[in-house]
Amino acid sequence: MNTVSTKIKLRAIANDKFYTPLKLVKIHLDKFDIHNAIIYEPFKGTGNYYNMMKEKYTDCNVIYSEIDEGLDFFDYHEKVDYIISNCPYSIIDKVLEHSVSLKPKIISYLIGFGNLTTKRIEYMNKYGYYIIDFHLTKVWKWYGMSLIVSFSNEVDKNIISFDRIVHR
Ligand SMILES: C[S@@+](CC[C@H](N)C(=O)[O-])C[C@H]1O[C@@H](n2cnc3c(N)ncnc32)[C@H](O)[C@@H]1O
């Protein structure tokens, strides 16, 4: 195992505070031409997504939560149309579960490439969400490759394929 992955595995408290470079936030948001909708940034951090969303989607209602401001994503239960963010990777299963429960049209997260397991894709598919966009990227000093993955509940097929065999 290399040093970086050992450090990540052994650290006592997950460091989930990675703030997305603005150029990458723009690439992420440019994927969506959104009008008259409720857009939710559940993990605002310093506001890199939230501020750009407000600037870009001027006829939308842009809302956010951030635990450090006393607004917990898991306490939010209102209907939203789009969920877009870079989420805390250490609680990704809980994040996907709660995202699905809000029944948005689109769930789109920037995550570590290694975080997108077949199990998680199957979980999303089970709740009617399929991958419509898959964008690999690299952020300086972030571990491995990063991935913008977008799920929609308006299609019935992933744009990528996989199997669940453990090949030997
Ligand atoms: C990976 S950072 C991303 C911040 C921002 N989305 C960005 O891309 O720059 C994740 C953020 O989620 C916040 N967070 C963690 N758990 C949360 C929760 N349950 N509800 C709301 N925010 C939470 C952390 O405090 C942190 O600011």
The ligand as a Gaussian input file, in Angstrom:
#p B3LYP/6-31G(d) Opt

LIG

0 1
 C      -15.910000      18.137000       0.867000
 S      -16.477000      19.648000       1.628000
 C      -17.173000      20.424000       0.201000
 C      -17.585000      21.851000       0.371000
 C      -18.171000      22.491000      -0.906000
 N      -19.286000      21.725000      -1.421000
 C      -17.112000      22.598000      -1.971000
 O      -17.123000      21.802000      -2.904000
 O      -16.245000      23.480000      -1.881000
 C      -17.878000      19.016000       2.519000
 C      -18.573000      20.003000       3.444000
 O      -19.721000      19.337000       3.999000
 C      -19.905000      19.780000       5.320000
 N      -20.741000      18.761000       6.001000
 C      -20.351000      17.577000       6.536000
 N      -21.418000      16.910000       7.037000
 C      -22.506000      17.693000       6.809000
 C      -23.898000      17.562000       7.096000
 N      -24.382000      16.479000       7.722000
 N      -24.738000      18.539000       6.708000
 C      -24.256000      19.653000       6.091000
 N      -22.945000      19.856000       5.815000
 C      -22.079000      18.885000       6.177000
 C      -18.487000      19.941000       5.867000
 O      -18.464000      20.820000       6.969000
 C      -17.763000      20.500000       4.621000
 O      -17.793000      21.908000       4.623000

